[in-house]
Amino acid sequence: MGHGHSHGHSESSEPTPQAIASRKRANWLLAAVLVPLGVLTLVAMIVMWPSGSREGISFASPYQAAPGVTFDTGKIQRVVQESCTQTGQSVPGQTDTGQTGSECTFAFTEPDNGGEPVKVVINPDVAKSHGVDVGDSIRYLNLSGVQGASQGSGAPSYVFVDFVRSMPIALLAVLYAAVVIAVARWRGFRALLGLVGAYVVLVSFILPGLVEGKPPLLLALVGSTVIMIGVLYFAHGFSARTSTALLGTIFGLGITALLAAWATDAANLAGVGDHDASTLVNMSGNISISGIILCGLIISGLGVLNDVTITQSSAVWELYELAPNTSARKLFSSAMRIGRDHIASTVYTIAFAYAGAALPILIIVMLYDRPLAEALTSAELSEEVIRTLVGSIGLVLAIPVTTLIAVLVVKATGVKKAAPISSVNPDDVEDTGALAAAAAVVSSDRLGAGSEERLDGGESPRAGGKPARPGSRRAQREAERRGDGVDPAP
């Protein structure tokens, strides 16, 4: 009985020639839309490709040392607290109050390039917020080459710049890649390569384009579309499911772009009060802070948008293969029940992700003790609030559109023959409505063929159902069908 069930299930899992032909037709239908769109995107990308010139940009990098000054690295051997004025030194970031009792943090550091340990002064804000410990690797500014013998000038010879984080970040990256590949295997590896490609598009096309003053809306749309085309097809392969998800993603991307363009202007998002924004404004007249904010609003929702569209596309295909004769309306309704659950969870995901990134700002606003409405619309929080709302609207609208496109594609490719009810594994069914539809389809097929099997009372012994009750009409018919001529009645 169990053997018959597993055998039927394995046979139904193999794609039939009709199913393969249907998938090919679906791919051709989607290609008719996506190929022109992809060509248009590539042409726009070529036309808008930045020149790479930095003419007219006045930028003094804090990591470009003056002649005779170097950035060195080393490992801390010992940390001490000493008077800031015992050697007449003026510590960067330390306010001179005229008092001789103030203490500063110094780290005796062994240089990585060899030599005697040097005495590095630690910035007061770093010493207070995080501190330094023995064994930490740091990067420091070496001023000894320009100071020469004038050690009594009052300036320290070695000043802390930053921590060296290469090793922990590298370990996390290796762990992340290992976990992704171990769980998702080859598809996870391809997704990681797609992420690298997305980074290349961001660094070589979008960021230089913003610096040169390219239209930020078109720049974000073209760059994001190229990223999504590459990531989706590279990670999930060329299929009707992936193409359907791509269409839904592009729709959500367009909605997000329109809302972001309107919100940036209507809410006057100009980056006022942001130190980084002020630095960019002073670099070049071509850089638009509002344009950078607009581009960021569009790019920030790509990951979640891709997630919901590929999930909805896969859900429609699975429900269709379970009950291929289900009407388009019922198929859409079943898939949208899954989509609504996804909407609820992803909205929380976006909100909490942005809240976590803006946690220091949230704490400062809370300490200001301002009214909630005023705090949420302030210059400090308005950008995060609008990013959350715009991204959420785009992904919520992308779900029904992706579902509708998927339903239209699967219904336009023709209907496969329903699999026998014995080959349907209830554990594989994610939606009870689809299971009921599958049962109804199989029931009508069997009754129309004059089958003696009953869906409501069990199957015949040959099908693995319950044996007929002795003396019943069903038992008598089975005996006649076997031809044994024996009356099963007692």
C-alpha positions in Angstrom: 0.0 0.0 0.0 2.8 2.4 0.9 4.8 1.4 -2.1 2.0 2.2 -4.4 1.7 5.7 -3.0 5.4 6.5 -3.2 5.6 5.1 -6.7 2.8 7.3 -7.9 4.3 10.4 -6.3 7.7 9.9 -7.9 6.1 9.5 -11.3 4.0 12.7 -10.9 7.1 14.7 -9.9 8.7 14.1 -13.2 7.9 16.9 -15.7 5.8 15.7 -18.7 6.5 16.8 -22.3 3.3 18.9 -22.0 4.7 20.6 -18.9 8.0 21.3 -20.5 6.3 22.8 -23.6 4.1 25.0 -21.3 7.1 26.3 -19.5 8.8 27.2 -22.8 5.7 29.1 -23.9 5.7 30.9 -20.6 9.3 31.9 -21.2 8.6 33.2 -24.7 5.7 35.3 -23.4 7.8 36.9 -20.7 10.7 37.4 -23.0 8.5 39.4 -25.3 8.2 41.9 -22.5 11.5 41.6 -20.7 13.9 41.6 -23.7 12.9 45.0 -25.0 12.9 46.3 -21.4 16.4 44.9 -20.8 17.8 46.3 -24.1 16.3 49.8 -23.2 18.0 49.6 -19.8 21.4 48.6 -21.2 21.2 51.5 -23.8 20.3 53.9 -21.0 23.2 52.6 -18.9 25.6 53.1 -21.8 24.4 56.6 -22.5 24.6 57.6 -18.8 27.8 55.9 -18.0 30.0 58.3 -15.9 33.3 59.5 -17.4 35.1 59.0 -14.1 36.5 62.5 -14.2 36.8 64.4 -10.9 37.4 67.8 -12.4 35.9 70.6 -10.3 35.9 68.5 -7.1 37.9 69.9 -4.2 38.3 67.1 -1.8 40.9 66.8 1.0 40.9 63.3 2.2 41.6 62.9 5.9 43.6 59.7 5.0 46.0 61.5 2.7 49.0 62.4 4.8 51.2 65.4 4.3 54.8 65.0 3.1 56.8 63.3 5.8 53.7 62.1 7.6 52.6 58.4 7.5 49.7 56.3 8.6 51.2 53.3 10.5 49.6 50.3 12.2 50.5 48.4 15.3 49.4 46.3 18.2 48.8 47.8 21.7 51.2 46.4 24.4 50.2 48.6 27.3 47.6 51.3 28.2 48.3 54.0 30.7 46.6 57.0 32.2 48.8 60.1 32.4 48.5 63.8 32.8 47.8 65.5 29.5 50.1 68.4 30.4 53.0 66.6 32.0 54.9 66.8 28.8 53.3 70.0 27.5 51.4 68.1 24.9 48.1 69.3 23.5 45.9 66.3 22.8 43.6 66.4 19.8 40.0 66.7 20.9 41.0 67.7 24.5 39.8 71.1 25.6 42.5 73.2 27.3 41.0 74.3 30.6 44.2 75.5 32.1 44.1 72.7 34.7 47.1 70.5 35.1 45.2 67.6 36.7 43.3 66.3 33.6 44.4 62.9 32.5 44.6 61.4 29.0 44.9 57.8 27.7 48.1 56.7 26.0 48.7 53.3 24.4 52.3 52.0 24.0 52.0 50.3 20.6 54.4 48.0 18.8 54.6 49.0 15.1 53.8 46.3 12.6 56.7 47.4 10.5 59.1 46.8 13.4 60.9 49.1 15.8 60.6 50.2 19.4 57.1 50.7 20.9 55.6 54.2 20.4 53.4 56.2 22.7 50.1 56.8 20.9 47.7 59.3 22.4 44.1 58.1 22.2 41.3 60.5 21.4 39.1 61.4 24.4 35.9 60.4 22.7 37.3 56.9 21.8 38.7 56.5 25.3 35.4 57.4 26.9 33.0 55.5 24.6 34.8 52.3 23.8 38.3 52.4 25.1 41.4 50.5 24.0 42.7 47.3 25.3 46.0 45.4 25.2 46.1 43.4 22.0 44.0 45.8 19.9 45.3 46.6 16.4 45.1 50.3 15.7 46.0 52.7 12.9 47.8 55.9 14.0 49.3 59.1 12.5 53.1 59.2 12.7 54.2 62.8 12.9 57.7 62.2 14.1 59.2 62.7 10.7 58.1 66.3 10.4 58.6 67.2 14.0 62.3 66.3 14.0 64.1 67.4 17.1 61.4 69.9 18.1 59.7 67.5 20.6 58.9 70.4 22.9 56.5 71.9 20.4 53.5 70.7 22.4 52.1 68.3 19.8 52.1 64.5 20.2 54.2 62.5 17.8 51.7 59.6 17.4 48.0 60.2 17.3 45.3 57.5 17.2 43.2 57.4 14.0 41.1 54.2 14.0 41.0 50.5 14.8 42.2 47.9 12.3 39.1 45.7 11.8 40.3 43.6 8.9 40.5 40.3 10.8 37.0 40.3 12.5 35.3 41.5 9.3 37.1 38.9 7.2 36.1 36.1 9.7 32.5 37.2 9.6 32.5 37.4 5.8 34.0 33.8 5.6 31.4 32.6 8.1 28.6 34.2 6.2 29.7 32.7 2.9 30.1 29.3 4.5 26.7 29.3 6.1 25.0 30.5 2.9 26.7 27.8 0.8 26.2 25.1 3.3 22.4 25.7 3.5 21.6 26.9 0.0 24.5 25.1 -1.7 25.0 26.0 -5.4 22.2 28.5 -5.5 23.6 30.3 -2.4 27.1 30.5 -4.1 25.5 32.0 -7.1 23.6 34.5 -5.0 26.9 35.6 -3.4 28.5 36.1 -6.8 25.4 38.1 -7.8 25.9 40.3 -4.7 29.5 41.0 -5.9 28.1 42.0 -9.3 25.6 44.3 -7.7 28.4 46.0 -5.7 30.3 46.5 -9.0 27.3 48.3 -10.5 26.8 50.5 -7.5 30.5 51.5 -7.3 31.2 51.9 -11.0 27.9 53.4 -12.2 25.6 54.8 -9.6 28.0 56.5 -7.2 30.2 58.1 -9.9 27.0 59.2 -11.7 25.8 61.0 -8.6 29.2 62.7 -8.2 29.0 64.0 -11.8 25.4 65.2 -11.4 23.6 62.7 -13.5 19.8 62.6 -13.1 19.4 60.7 -9.8 15.9 59.2 -10.6 17.1 57.7 -13.9 20.4 56.7 -12.4 18.7 54.8 -9.6 16.1 53.2 -11.9 18.6 52.1 -14.5 21.2 50.9 -12.0 18.6 49.1 -9.8 17.0 47.4 -12.8 20.4 46.1 -14.0 21.2 44.9 -10.5 17.9 43.0 -10.2 18.2 41.4 -13.7 21.7 40.1 -12.8 20.9 39.0 -9.3 17.6 37.3 -10.0 18.7 35.3 -13.1 22.1 34.5 -11.7 20.8 33.2 -8.4 17.5 31.6 -9.5 18.2 30.7 -13.1 16.4 31.5 -16.3 12.8 30.3 -15.8 9.2 31.6 -16.0 9.1 32.0 -12.2 12.2 34.2 -12.2 11.0 36.3 -15.1 7.6 36.8 -13.4 9.4 37.9 -10.2 11.5 40.3 -12.2 8.4 41.9 -13.8 6.9 42.3 -10.3 10.2 43.7 -9.0 10.4 46.3 -11.8 6.8 47.3 -11.1 7.5 47.8 -7.4 10.7 49.6 -8.3 8.8 52.0 -10.5 6.3 52.7 -7.8 9.0 53.2 -5.2 10.8 55.6 -7.5 7.7 57.8 -8.2 6.9 58.0 -4.5 10.5 58.7 -3.5 10.7 61.5 -6.1 7.5 63.1 -4.8 8.3 62.6 -1.1 11.9 64.1 -1.5 10.5 67.3 -2.9 7.3 67.5 -0.8 9.1 66.8 2.5 12.1 69.0 1.6 14.6 66.3 2.3 17.9 68.3 1.8 20.2 66.6 4.3 20.3 69.7 6.5 22.4 69.1 9.7 24.1 66.0 8.3 27.9 66.4 8.5 28.5 64.1 5.6 26.0 65.9 3.5 27.6 69.2 4.3 31.0 67.8 3.3 29.6 66.6 -0.1 28.0 70.0 -0.8 31.3 71.8 -0.3 33.1 69.4 -2.6 31.4 70.2 -5.9 28.5 72.2 -7.3 27.4 69.1 -9.3 26.5 67.1 -6.3 22.9 67.3 -5.2 22.1 66.1 -1.7 18.4 65.8 -2.5 19.3 63.6 -5.5 21.5 61.4 -3.3 18.7 61.0 -0.8 16.3 60.1 -3.6 18.7 57.5 -5.0 19.1 56.1 -1.5 15.3 55.8 -1.0 15.1 53.7 -4.2 18.1 51.4 -3.6 17.4 50.7 0.0 14.3 48.7 -0.7 15.8 46.4 -3.4 16.6 43.5 -1.2 13.2 43.1 0.5 11.4 43.8 -2.8 13.3 41.0 -4.5 12.5 38.7 -1.6 8.7 39.1 -1.8 8.4 38.9 -5.5 10.4 35.7 -5.9 8.4 34.2 -3.1 5.1 35.1 -4.6 6.1 33.8 -8.0 7.2 30.5 -6.6 3.9 30.2 -4.5 1.8 30.6 -7.6 3.7 28.0 -9.5 3.5 25.5 -6.7 -0.2 26.0 -6.3 -0.7 25.7 -10.0 1.2 22.5 -10.3 -0.8 21.1 -7.4 -4.2 22.0 -8.9 -3.7 22.9 -12.6 -7.4 23.1 -13.4 -8.2 25.6 -10.7 -9.6 28.9 -12.0 -7.5 32.0 -12.2 -9.6 33.7 -9.6 -9.1 30.9 -7.0 -5.4 30.6 -7.8 -5.0 34.3 -7.3 -6.9 34.2 -4.0 -4.9 31.3 -2.7 -1.6 32.9 -3.5 -2.6 36.2 -2.0 -3.3 34.5 1.3 0.4 33.7 1.3 1.2 37.2 0.2 -0.7 38.8 3.0 1.3 36.9 5.6 4.5 38.0 3.8 3.4 41.6 3.8 2.8 41.6 7.5 6.3 40.2 8.2 8.3 42.3 5.7 6.8 45.6 6.9 8.1 44.8 10.3 11.5 43.9 8.8 11.9 47.2 7.0 10.8 49.3 10.0 13.1 47.5 12.5 16.0 47.5 10.0 15.9 51.3 9.7 15.2 51.8 13.4 18.3 49.8 14.2 20.5 51.8 11.8 19.2 55.1 13.3 19.4 54.1 16.9 21.8 56.9 18.0 19.5 59.5 16.4 16.5 57.9 18.1 18.2 58.2 21.5 19.1 61.8 20.9 15.6 62.7 19.8 14.2 60.9 22.9 16.4 62.9 25.2 15.2 66.1 23.6 11.8 65.3 25.1 9.9 66.5 22.0 6.3 65.5 21.0 6.2 62.3 19.0 4.8 63.9 15.9 7.3 66.7 15.9 10.2 64.2 16.5 9.1 61.9 13.6 8.9 64.8 11.2 12.2 66.5 12.3 15.3 66.8 10.1 16.9 64.0 12.1 14.2 61.3 11.6 12.1 62.4 8.6 14.5 60.7 6.1 14.3 57.3 7.9 10.5 57.6 8.3 10.0 58.4 4.6 12.4 55.6 3.6 10.3 53.1 5.6 7.0 54.3 4.2 8.1 54.5 0.6 9.8 51.1 0.6 6.8 49.5 2.3 4.3 50.9 -0.2 6.4 49.7 -3.1 6.7 46.1 -1.8 3.1 45.9 -0.7 1.9 46.9 -4.2 4.4 44.6 -5.9 2.9 41.5 -4.2 -0.6 41.5 -5.9 1.0 42.6 -9.2 3.5 39.8 -9.1 0.8 37.4 -8.2 -1.5 38.5 -11.0 1.3 38.3 -13.6 2.2 34.8 -12.4 -1.4 33.6 -12.6 -1.8 35.0 -16.1 1.4 33.4 -17.3 0.6 29.9 -15.8 -3.0 30.0 -17.1 -1.9 31.2 -20.6 0.5 28.2 -21.0 -2.3 25.6 -21.0 -3.5 23.1 -18.3 -1.7 19.9 -17.5 -3.5 16.7 -16.8 -4.2 16.3 -13.1 -2.1 13.8 -11.2 -3.9 10.9 -9.5 -5.1 11.6 -6.0 -2.8 8.9 -4.7 0.2 10.8 -6.0 -0.6 13.9 -4.0 1.3 14.2 -0.8 -0.7 16.2 1.7 2.5 17.3 3.4 3.6 19.1 0.3 0.4 21.2 0.2 0.8 24.7 1.6 -2.8 25.8 1.0 -5.9 23.9 2.0 -7.9 25.7 -0.7 -5.6 24.4 -3.3 -5.8 20.9 -1.9 -9.6 21.0 -2.0 -9.4 22.2 -5.6 -7.1 19.4 -6.4 -9.4 16.8 -4.8 -12.4 18.3 -6.6 -10.6 18.1 -10.0 -9.5 14.5 -9.4 -13.0 13.6 -8.2 -14.7 14.9 -11.3 -12.2 13.1 -13.5 -12.7 9.8 -11.9 -16.5 10.0 -11.7 -16.6 11.0 -15.4 -14.5 7.9 -16.3 -16.9 5.6 -14.4 -14.3 4.6 -11.8 -15.5 2.5 -8.9 -13.2 4.3 -6.4 -14.9 6.5 -3.9 -13.2 9.7 -2.6 -15.4 10.0 0.4 -15.4 6.4 1.5 -11.9 5.1 0.6 -10.4 3.4 -2.4 -10.5 -0.2 -3.6 -8.0 -2.6 -2.1 -5.9 -2.4 -5.2 -5.5 1.4 -4.7 -4.5 0.9 -1.1 -7.8 1.9 0.5 -9.9 0.0 3.1 -11.2 -3.4 2.1 -14.9 -3.6 1.4 -17.2 -4.7 4.2 -18.2 -8.4 3.8 -21.8 -8.6 2.4 -21.9 -5.1 1.0 -22.7 -4.3 -2.6 -19.2 -3.0 -3.1 -17.8 -6.4 -2.0 -20.1 -8.2 -4.3 -19.1 -6.0 -7.3 -15.4 -6.6 -6.5 -16.0 -10.4 -6.4 -17.8 -10.3 -9.8 -15.0 -8.2 -11.2 -12.4 -10.7 -10.1 -14.5 -13.5 -11.6 -14.3 -15.9 -8.7 -18.1 -16.4 -8.7 -18.1 -16.6 -4.9 -20.9 -14.8 -3.1 -19.1 -12.7 -0.4 -22.2 -12.7 1.8 -21.9 -14.9 4.9 
